[in-house]
């Protein structure tokens, strides 16, 4: 073997020795034991097995019943979550989302000057579908579940009361609000 090959092999082995020594020493100095308890517990709801066993979830209350108890002031507070992307002022500009003035009973995906996603246009069925109290309630529960592919990044409002309060607030944001539903 030539001296160059011997020097190269020696340099390689020396480098490996130094790296392993540093690794062992740093493990000894900076060793951290596994935590006793996880930082986050991600609980996923499991679907009930076929054939029963688990009870079915409680049915949602009708929107008319929820709106009868709704608090417009609480809805205005909840709307602050929406205000980052939406405006509810008469004649106000569109933001990331369309202006919501007069949204209750307005045809879906119809606000002028706003570019709706293809999935929202499909959901509107060519403008024949309207933002009824029921549609708003279902949409606000989980927007991406109702309109798969919507550009709206909001996760939704899981509490029925919060949705009812917000819908009551939006209902009042119109020149002539449509009548509230009755049982």
C-alpha positions in Angstrom: 0.0 0.0 0.0 1.1 3.5 -0.7 1.7 6.0 2.0 -1.2 8.2 0.6 -3.7 5.4 1.1 -2.4 4.8 4.6 -2.7 8.5 5.4 -6.3 8.6 4.0 -7.4 5.6 5.9 -5.8 6.9 9.1 -7.5 10.3 8.6 -10.9 8.6 8.0 -10.6 6.4 11.1 -9.3 9.3 13.2 -12.3 11.4 12.1 -14.8 8.6 13.0 -13.1 8.2 16.4 -13.3 11.9 17.2 -17.0 12.1 16.1 -18.0 9.0 18.1 -16.1 10.3 21.2 -17.9 13.7 20.9 -21.3 11.9 20.5 -20.7 9.7 23.6 -19.5 12.7 25.7 -22.4 14.9 24.6 -25.0 12.2 25.4 -23.5 11.9 28.9 -23.6 15.7 29.4 -27.0 16.5 27.9 -29.0 13.3 28.5 -32.7 14.0 29.1 -35.0 11.2 30.4 -38.3 10.5 28.8 -41.1 12.6 30.3 -43.4 10.9 32.8 -46.4 12.5 31.1 -46.9 13.5 27.5 -47.1 17.2 26.7 -50.1 16.8 24.5 -52.7 14.1 24.5 -54.5 14.0 21.2 -57.8 12.3 21.8 -59.6 11.1 18.6 -63.2 10.1 18.8 -63.5 6.5 17.6 -66.5 5.5 15.5 -68.7 3.0 17.3 -68.2 -0.6 16.2 -70.9 -2.0 13.9 -73.6 -3.8 15.8 -74.0 -1.2 18.6 -72.5 -0.9 22.0 -72.0 2.9 22.1 -75.0 5.2 22.3 -75.7 7.5 19.4 -74.9 11.2 19.9 -77.7 13.5 21.0 -79.7 15.1 18.1 -79.0 18.7 17.4 -81.7 21.1 18.6 -83.7 22.8 15.8 -82.3 26.2 14.8 -85.6 27.9 15.6 -85.4 26.7 19.2 -81.8 27.9 19.5 -82.5 31.3 17.9 -85.4 31.9 20.3 -82.8 31.9 23.2 -80.0 33.6 21.2 -78.2 36.7 22.5 -77.3 39.2 19.8 -74.7 41.0 22.0 -73.0 37.6 22.6 -73.1 37.1 18.8 -71.4 40.4 18.2 -68.6 39.2 20.5 -68.3 35.9 18.7 -68.2 37.8 15.4 -64.8 39.2 16.4 -63.4 35.8 15.5 -64.9 36.3 12.0 -63.8 40.0 11.7 -60.3 39.1 10.7 -61.6 37.8 7.4 -65.2 39.2 7.1 -66.9 42.6 7.3 -70.5 43.0 8.4 -71.0 46.7 7.7 -73.4 47.9 5.1 -71.4 48.7 2.0 -68.2 47.6 3.7 -65.4 46.1 1.6 -64.7 42.4 1.1 -61.7 41.2 3.0 -60.3 37.7 2.7 -63.9 36.6 2.9 -67.0 38.3 1.5 -68.9 41.1 3.3 -71.6 39.5 5.4 -74.1 42.4 5.5 -77.5 40.9 4.6 -76.1 37.3 4.4 -79.2 35.7 6.0 -81.4 34.5 3.1 -78.9 35.7 0.5 -78.0 33.4 -2.4 -74.9 31.4 -1.6 -71.7 32.6 -3.3 -73.4 35.7 -4.7 -71.8 38.7 -3.1 -70.6 41.1 -5.8 -66.9 41.6 -6.2 -65.8 38.5 -4.3 -64.1 35.5 -6.0 -65.6 32.4 -4.5 -63.9 29.0 -4.6 -65.1 26.4 -7.1 -66.4 24.2 -4.3 -68.5 27.1 -2.8 -69.9 27.8 -6.3 -70.8 24.1 -6.6 -72.5 24.2 -3.2 -74.6 27.2 -4.3 -76.1 25.1 -7.1 -75.9 28.0 -9.5 -77.3 30.5 -7.0 -80.5 28.5 -6.2 -79.3 27.7 -2.6 -79.6 30.5 0.0 -78.0 31.1 3.3 -80.9 30.0 5.4 -80.7 29.8 9.1 -80.3 26.0 8.8 -77.5 26.3 6.1 -75.7 28.9 8.3 -76.0 26.6 11.3 -74.6 23.6 9.5 -71.8 25.6 7.8 -70.7 27.3 11.0 -70.4 24.0 12.7 -67.6 22.8 10.4 -67.2 24.7 7.1 -64.8 22.3 5.5 -67.0 19.3 6.3 -70.1 20.9 4.7 -68.3 22.4 1.7 -65.3 20.2 1.0 -62.6 22.3 -0.6 -63.8 25.7 0.6 -61.1 28.3 1.0 -62.5 29.3 4.4 -59.9 28.3 6.9 -62.1 28.6 10.0 -62.5 25.4 12.0 -66.0 26.1 13.0 -68.1 26.7 16.2 -68.9 23.4 18.0 -71.2 25.0 20.6 -74.9 25.3 19.4 -75.3 28.4 21.6 -72.4 30.2 20.0 -73.6 29.4 16.5 -77.1 30.6 17.4 -75.8 33.9 18.9 -73.6 34.5 15.8 -76.5 33.8 13.4 -78.8 36.1 15.5 -76.1 38.9 15.2 -75.8 38.3 11.4 -79.6 38.3 11.1 -79.7 41.8 12.4 -77.0 43.0 10.0 -79.5 43.7 7.2 -81.7 46.6 6.0 -84.8 44.4 6.6 -84.0 41.2 8.4 -86.0 38.2 7.4 -88.4 36.7 9.9 -86.9 34.3 12.4 -88.0 30.7 11.9 -90.7 29.2 14.1 -91.0 25.7 15.4 
